[in-house]
């Protein structure tokens, strides 16, 4: 007798559903690729090799006389990322508690908190940067607000998930001993969540360093402003120095941040 059992009905349904999802994804991919293919201007690839031969050698020959200027813009970029991430990390704490099911028992209020964080995450950084540049003017402050608002939604969601995973027995034990809400917050909840809060804030800072490099493209300060000027003037040697500076600084910050996060968690 064959020992292989026939698949159960629910397994068949799951398999059919997976195939349907896979086919839908494939159709969407083909449709999207066809749309891009039909609208693409393929003439940009004419003389592509000649263009690379003209530009690439200059990128690998940085203009070291611009080092001080480039460094000032990189410092501004780091400041934008740091200030924006700090604002986001602070704002995300109360919203993380609001969106956590084990902290807010009302389904309506809890869902409202989650939807605020979802809504915040739907806005692309460059669109927000343009809006802030229009409303408050170009400069680093527009970049700080952009980073702060976009990072806030992601951190709020992550904080809520961290809070929902805490050991509630510690909270219940303190409640049984007559502790008030402030005492429970500082002695039962924060000790469990703060290391992960800091770890995710550092991780978000790494992301924001990269994001802040392009905000200058729309006037929101940082090294992106210098990239626009260098590219517009075809100053490839200066652009090469800018790219080198970005690569070095981002790599160093990523390395330090990773080491700190490993110690925290």
Residue pairs with C-beta under 8 A, 6 or more apart in sequence:
7 15
55 236
58 236
58 237
58 240
59 236
59 237
59 239
59 240
59 243
60 240
61 237
61 240
62 237
62 238
62 240
62 241
62 244
63 235
63 237
63 238
63 240
63 241
64 241
66 238
66 241
67 241
69 226
70 223
70 226
70 238
70 241
70 242
70 245
71 245
73 216
73 222
73 223
73 225
73 226
73 242
74 223
74 245
74 246
74 249
76 140
76 221
76 222
76 223
77 209
77 212
77 213
77 216
77 221
77 222
77 223
77 224
78 209
78 212
78 249
78 253
79 140
80 140
80 143
80 144
80 147
80 208
80 212
80 215
80 220
80 221
80 222
81 147
81 205
81 208
81 209
81 211
81 212
82 205
83 144
83 147
83 148
84 143
84 144
84 145
84 146
84 147
84 148
84 151
84 208
84 212
85 147
85 148
85 151
85 201
85 204
85 205
85 208
87 144
87 147
87 148
87 152
88 147
88 148
88 149
88 150
88 151
88 152
88 155
88 201
88 204
89 151
89 155
89 197
89 201
89 204
91 148
91 152
91 156
92 151
92 152
92 155
92 156
92 158
92 159
93 159
93 197
95 113
95 116
95 117
95 152
95 156
95 159
95 160
96 155
96 156
96 157
96 158
96 159
96 160
96 162
96 163
97 103
97 104
97 159
97 160
97 163
98 104
98 109
98 110
98 112
98 113
98 116
98 160
99 110
99 113
99 114
99 116
99 117
99 156
99 157
99 160
100 110
100 159
100 160
100 163
100 164
101 110
101 164
102 163
102 164
102 166
102 168
103 163
104 110
104 113
113 160
114 157
114 160
116 156
117 153
117 156
117 157
117 160
118 153
118 157
119 153
120 149
120 150
120 152
120 153
120 156
121 150
121 153
121 154
121 157
123 149
123 150
125 146
125 147
125 150
125 211
125 214
125 215
126 214
126 215
126 217
126 218
128 145
128 146
128 149
128 150
129 142
129 143
129 146
129 215
129 218
129 219
129 220
130 218
132 142
132 143
132 145
132 146
132 220
133 142
133 218
133 219
133 220
136 142
136 145
138 219
138 220
138 221
139 219
139 220
139 221
140 220
140 221
140 222
141 221
142 215
142 219
142 220
142 221
143 212
143 215
143 216
143 220
143 221
143 222
146 215
146 220
147 208
147 211
147 212
147 215
150 211
151 204
151 207
151 208
154 204
155 200
155 201
155 204
158 200
159 193
159 197
159 200
162 193
162 196
162 197
162 200
163 189
163 193
166 189
166 192
166 193
167 192
170 188
170 192
171 184
171 188
171 189
173 188
174 183
174 184
174 187
174 188
175 184
179 187
179 188
195 264
195 265
196 264
196 265
198 264
199 261
199 264
199 265
202 257
202 260
202 261
202 264
203 257
203 261
205 253
205 257
206 250
206 253
206 254
206 257
209 249
209 250
209 253
210 250
212 222
212 223
212 224
213 222
213 223
213 224
213 227
213 246
213 250
214 224
215 221
215 222
215 224
216 222
216 223
216 224
216 225
216 226
216 227
216 228
217 224
217 225
217 227
217 228
218 224
219 225
223 242
223 245
223 246
226 238
226 242
227 239
227 242
229 235
230 236
230 238
230 239
230 242
231 239
